[in-house]
Amino acid sequence: VRCPYTYSLLWRGEIGRDEILDEATRELVAERVAFQEQVDASVPPIEVGSLEDVQALFVSGVTLYHTPSYQNPDLKILGQPDGIDPAGGLMVPIEFKIHKDVSVLDELELAFYWLLLTPQRTLEDEPRGIVVLRREGMPVSVDVIIAPNRIKRVVELLAKVRAARKERVAPRICGCNVCTKVRREEVRSYAAEHKDLTMLAGI
């Protein structure tokens, strides 16, 4: 979503994870970790030893954070949401964010996790998720309805991710750390040579 070119380079091992983050982003990551630890401290810890233990907790209605990894074999995706509210079998994904309002990227992330948890779902209802936002330093849970166009967009992005793994994505000028610093000259030269529209101001 942010930069297909960077993702393609990262997948191929042409750049390291440390190169995709600038200092400001590193600070945001650290803030997010601290915020999640703050939320963790407000709920009692639960010891689980197996997936069977996890399933038993869900049956009893316990909301779980630090979930195990899940897979959706039909969509060939895997992932680990920040939390899951079983909601009687609906399996509602939870994500922690340090901003104060729900963004489009938050909705896309929830849509991905909604699809991921489909095999675990025993109750069908309107797709939704929960974003735990930081407002005035405190965690605030916000229920989010996942619109059909968000689900559709995630499916489209999955296809683009797989395409980016097969063939290197052509660079375009963007504001990410790789395009503005790590590979700046390569990106600008390619965009100029191919008369990419991102050379125009405002695009």
C-alpha positions in Angstrom: 0.0 0.0 0.0 2.7 2.5 1.0 5.3 1.7 -1.6 5.2 -1.5 -3.8 8.7 -0.8 -5.1 10.1 -0.9 -1.5 8.2 -4.1 -0.8 9.5 -5.7 -3.9 13.1 -4.8 -3.0 12.6 -6.1 0.6 11.1 -9.4 -0.5 14.1 -10.0 -2.8 16.6 -9.1 0.0 18.0 -6.2 -2.0 17.4 -3.9 1.0 17.1 -4.6 4.8 14.3 -3.8 7.1 16.4 -1.2 8.8 16.5 0.7 5.5 12.7 1.1 5.1 12.3 3.2 8.3 13.5 6.7 8.8 14.1 8.1 12.3 10.7 9.6 12.7 9.1 6.3 11.8 11.3 4.4 14.2 10.1 6.7 17.0 6.5 6.0 16.0 7.2 2.3 16.2 8.7 2.7 19.6 5.6 4.7 20.7 3.3 2.0 19.4 5.2 -0.7 21.4 5.0 1.4 24.5 1.3 2.0 24.0 0.6 -1.7 23.5 2.5 -2.4 26.7 0.4 0.2 28.5 -2.8 -1.6 27.3 -1.3 -5.0 28.3 -0.7 -3.7 31.8 -4.4 -2.9 32.2 -5.7 -6.4 31.6 -4.9 -9.6 33.6 -2.4 -11.9 32.0 -3.6 -15.3 30.7 -1.3 -18.3 30.5 -2.0 -20.6 27.5 0.0 -23.6 26.5 -1.7 -24.7 23.3 -4.1 -23.8 20.6 -6.7 -25.9 22.4 -6.3 -23.6 25.4 -6.9 -20.6 23.1 -10.0 -22.2 21.7 -11.3 -22.9 25.1 -10.8 -19.2 26.1 -12.7 -18.1 23.0 -15.6 -20.4 23.8 -15.8 -18.9 27.2 -15.9 -15.4 25.7 -12.5 -14.2 26.7 -10.9 -11.4 24.5 -7.4 -12.4 23.8 -4.3 -10.3 23.1 -1.0 -11.5 21.7 -2.8 -14.1 19.6 -1.1 -17.1 17.9 -0.6 -17.0 14.1 -3.5 -18.0 12.0 -3.9 -19.2 8.4 -6.6 -19.0 5.8 -5.6 -21.9 3.4 -8.2 -20.9 0.8 -6.8 -17.4 0.4 -3.2 -18.6 1.2 -2.6 -15.9 3.8 -1.3 -16.0 7.3 -1.0 -13.4 10.1 -1.3 -12.5 13.7 -3.8 -9.8 14.8 -3.0 -7.8 17.9 -6.1 -9.3 19.5 -9.3 -11.2 18.9 -12.8 -10.7 20.5 -14.6 -14.0 20.0 -18.0 -12.2 20.1 -19.9 -15.5 20.2 -18.0 -17.0 17.3 -17.8 -13.9 15.1 -14.0 -13.6 15.8 -13.6 -9.9 15.6 -10.0 -8.7 15.0 -8.4 -6.0 17.2 -5.6 -3.7 16.2 -3.7 -1.1 18.3 -2.8 2.3 16.9 -1.2 5.3 18.4 -3.2 7.9 16.4 -6.6 9.2 17.5 -8.8 8.6 14.5 -9.5 5.5 12.4 -7.7 5.7 9.0 -8.2 3.9 5.7 -5.1 1.8 6.4 -6.6 0.7 9.7 -9.7 -0.4 7.9 -7.7 -2.3 5.3 -5.7 -4.0 8.0 -8.9 -5.0 9.8 -10.3 -6.3 6.5 -7.2 -8.5 6.0 -7.6 -10.0 9.5 -11.3 -10.5 9.0 -10.5 -12.6 5.9 -7.7 -14.3 7.8 -10.0 -15.4 10.6 -12.8 -16.7 8.3 -11.9 -20.4 8.9 -12.2 -19.8 12.7 -15.6 -18.1 12.4 -18.7 -20.0 13.6 -21.1 -17.0 13.4 -21.8 -14.9 10.3 -22.6 -11.2 10.5 -21.5 -7.9 9.0 -17.7 -7.7 8.9 -16.3 -5.6 11.6 -13.2 -5.0 13.7 -12.0 -3.0 16.7 -9.2 -0.4 16.7 -7.7 0.6 20.0 -6.7 4.2 19.5 -4.7 6.5 21.7 -6.6 9.6 22.8 -5.1 12.0 25.3 -2.7 9.3 26.2 -5.4 6.7 27.0 -6.6 3.7 25.0 -10.0 4.0 23.5 -11.7 1.1 21.7 -13.6 2.0 18.5 -15.9 -0.4 16.7 -15.3 -0.3 12.9 -17.7 -1.6 10.3 -15.6 -3.1 7.5 -17.2 -2.0 4.2 -17.4 -4.4 1.2 -15.1 -2.1 -0.8 -12.4 -2.6 1.9 -12.6 -6.3 1.6 -12.5 -6.0 -2.2 -9.4 -3.8 -2.0 -7.6 -6.2 0.3 -8.2 -9.0 -2.2 -6.8 -6.8 -5.0 -3.8 -5.9 -2.8 -3.1 -9.6 -2.2 -2.8 -10.1 -5.9 -0.4 -7.2 -6.2 1.7 -8.5 -3.3 2.1 -11.8 -5.1 2.9 -10.0 -8.4 5.5 -7.9 -6.6 7.2 -11.1 -5.4 7.4 -12.6 -8.9 8.6 -9.5 -10.7 10.4 -6.4 -9.4 8.1 -3.4 -9.3 9.2 -0.4 -11.3 10.1 2.6 -9.0 7.9 5.7 -8.8 8.6 8.8 -6.8 7.0 8.7 -3.4 7.8 9.9 0.1 9.0 6.7 1.7 12.6 6.4 3.1 13.7 4.1 0.3 12.5 6.4 -2.5 13.7 9.6 -0.9 17.0 8.5 0.6 18.2 4.9 0.2 17.5 4.6 -3.6 16.8 8.3 -4.4 19.0 8.6 -7.5 17.8 5.3 -9.0 14.2 6.2 -8.4 14.5 9.7 -9.9 16.5 8.5 -12.9 14.0 5.7 -13.7 11.0 8.0 -13.3 12.6 10.7 -15.5 13.6 8.2 -18.2 10.2 6.7 -18.4 8.3 10.0 -18.0 6.4 8.7 -15.0 3.5 10.9 -13.9 5.0 11.0 -10.3 7.5 13.5 -11.7 4.7 16.0 -11.8 4.1 18.1 -8.7 1.1 16.9 -6.7 0.9 13.4 -8.1 
